[in-house]
Amino acid sequence: MTTTPPSPDDLPVDFLTTDGERPRRLAVRIRDGAGPAVVWLGGFRSDMRATKAAALDAWAARAGRRMVRFDYSGHGESEGCFEDGTISDWLADAETVIAAHAGESPILVGSSMGGWIACLAARNRARRGEKLGGMVLIAPALDFTEKLMWDSFPPEIRATLERDGVWYRPTDYAPEPDPIRMALIEDGRRHLLLDADLDPAGPVHILQGMRDPDVPYGHALRILERLPAEGARLTLVKDADHRLSRPQDIELLVRTVAAMTS
């Protein structure tokens, strides 16, 4: 008798509490299966129920692959206030979940901000001598707080941030604006990667839309330049935007992750 695996939303939610001075209770969904585990790292204000995450989980169910999804603190079903979060916090969240649930040689799949978090986690693993199965990065927004925000902000927005500590940025991805805090910008400067070579000690495949208004494809080219020549690939999709969530984009993502796990 064949048992139908649960859908992404039917999987039970587990909760994991981080260590440190500000413990955070994180929502996690685990799909049992063969390893290496695929770990989804979402984007800024996104969550583990988003289109690409759910599609990848559906693939994992069909393929019998272990998959780990979670929400950063202040995102989705996890505890915390989004506006209080920083790159340091969300990196610590990711590393806690990876250590608890991913096992050896995980495949990290990072979307937008999640691409930056994935690269930071991979760098830290390499420094500890831990194996990485590889990374698939979707419109990766490495160093976005500096390169894609602060450097492009006009003087009046910088002045607002320095005076008020927060600026509310209109967004096409939510009905309410994104709260951008000066603390997020300042903390991001502690984690910049693009001013030096980056060796994640595993293969990397970047998927990037050329009509992306948020993370221009030139940013992906700069990331590729920082990666080792061996095992680094970039696929440009000329007519795709930042979301990369059309059926053909999802098919490309699934195919890329499946190839990384084979």
N, C-alpha and C positions, 0 to 999 in steps of 0.2 A: 504494500500500500504506500503510495506517494504522499508525503506530507508537504503541504504548501507552506513555504516560509512566511513569517509575518511580514506585513508591509512596513515601510519605514515608520509610519505613525503608530503602528500597533506594537512596536517593540517597547518593552518596559523602560522606564527612566530610572537609572541609578543615580545616586548622588555621592560625590566625592569631595571631601573637605581639604583645602590646601593647608600647608604649613605656613609658618611665619607670623609676623606681627599682626597681620590683618587676614585671618582665615576666611576663606570664601567657599561657599557650598556650590559646587558645579554640577550641572545636569549632564549626564552621559548616557548614550545609547550604544549598546554593544551587540553586534551581530556575530554569533559564533560561526566558526568556519576554519578552514585551513589558513596557515600563515604563508608568507609574512603578512602581518596585519596592515590594512589600509587605514590611515588616519586622516580624517577630514578636518582641515583648519579653515574656518570661514572668514569672511571679510568684515570690514568695519560696519557695525550695527546689523550684521546678518546673523543667521542662526542655523542650527543643524537641520531644520525642516525646509530650508531653501531648495529651489528647483534642482540645482546641480548636485547638492548633497543627497537629496532623496533619490535622484536618478542613479547616482553611483552606488547607493545602498541597495537599490533594486538589482543592479548588476551583481553586486556581491552576493545577494541571495541566490541568484541564478547560478553563479559560478562556485558557490560553496566557499566563499572567501571570507575571512574574518575582517570585520570593519568596525572602526571606532569613530563615533561622532560625539561632539560635545559642544556646549555653549560657553564662551568666555564669561567671566563675571560681568554682570550688567547687560548681558545679552540673553535673548530667548528665555529659557526656563531656569537659568542659573540665577542665584542671588546677586544682589549688588546693584549699584546705581551706575548706569553707563557713563554718565558725565564725570564720574570720579575715576574712571579707568585710565590706565596708561599702558604703553607698550611693555614696560616691565611687568605689570600685573598680568597682562594677557599672555606674555611669554611664560611666566611662572605657571599660569593655569594650564597652558598646553603641555609644558614639561611634566607637570604633575600627572596629567591624564596619560601621556605617553608612557611614563615610567610605570604607572599602575596597570595599564591595560594593553599596551601595544606589543610587548614581548621583544624578541630580538629582530633586528634588521627590518624595521617597519618601513612602509612606503608612505611618505608624507605628501598629501595633496592639499596645496594651499591656494586659496582664491583671494586675489587682491591683497588686502592687509595680511591675510593668512599666508601668502607667499613670503612676506617678510618674516613673520613668526616662524614659518617652517625653516627658512634659511638660518635664523638665529639659533633655533633648536638643533639643527643639523651641525652648525659650527660648534656648539657646546658639546654635542655628542662626540664629534671628531676629537676635540681636545681631551675628552675622557677616554678615548680609545674604544668607543662603542660603535658598533656597525650600523650602517644605514642602508636599507634596501634601495633607496632612491627617492626622488622627488618629482612630482608633476606640479608645475606652478602655472596658475591661470591668471593672466594679466597681473603678474606679481608687482605689488606696490612697495618694493623695498625703499626705505628711507623716505616714505611719502610725507611724513610730517615736516621734513625739511625741504626736500627736492620738489615735491608736488604741492605743498601748502605754503610754508613760510617764504620760500624763494619767489613765489609767484604772487604773494599778497601785496596789494598796493599799500602805500604808507598809512592810509586811514584805517585799514583793517589791522595792521600791525599795532597802530596806536591804540585801537580799541582793546586788543588782547593785552597789551602792556598795562593799560589803565584799569580795565574791568576784569581781566583774568579769563574772559570767555567771549567768544563771538559766535553768533548763531548763523550757520551757513545754510542757505537754501539748498535742497537736494531733490533730484528727480526720483529717488528711491524710497522716499517716505513722505507722508503728508506734513510732518513737522520738520523744522530745520535740524541740522546736525549741530549739537553744541561742541564747539572746538575750544578747548581750554589751553591757556598758556602752559599749564603744567604738562599737558600732552606733548606740546612742541618741545619743551625743555627736556622732558624725559626721553623723547625720541632721539635727541642728540647723543644720548648715551649708547645708542644701539646702531649707529650708522654703519653701513657695510660697503657702500659703493666707492669709498676712497681708497680701497685696498683690494688685493686679490681675495677671492672667496673660494675655498676648497671644502665642499660639504662631504667629501670622502664617499661619494656615490654618484650614480648617474642622475642627470637633471634634464627634464624635457619641459620647455616653456611653451604655453599656448597663448597667443596674443592676437587680439583683433586690431586691424589697422584703422578702424573707425572709432576707436576708443577715445572719448573726450576726457576721461578721467586719468587714465594711465597711458600716455602716448606710446606708440610702438617703439619710438626711439629710446624710451626708458628700458624696454626689454632688451634692445640691442646693447645698451650699456651694461646691463646685468650679464648678458652673454659674454661680453668682453672680460668680465671679472672672473668668470668660471674657467676651470681647466678645459683645455681643448678636447681631452678625452672624455667622452660620455656626456657632453653638453649639447643639447639640440634646441632649436627654436622653430616652431611652426607658426607662421603668420597667416591669418585668415583675413583676406583683403576687405571683405564686406561685413565683418563682425564688429560689434560694439563692445563695451566693457562687460556686459552681462555674460556673453558667450553661452546663452541659454536656449538658443533655437534648437530644434530637433537635430539638425546637422552638426551643431556645436557640441551637443550632448553626446552624440555618436562618436565624434572625434575624441572627446574627453574619455569616454568609456574605453574606446579602442587604445588610447594612449596608456591609461592606467593598467589595462589588461596586459599590454605588452611589457610594462614595467614589472609586473608580478610573475611573468612566465619564466 
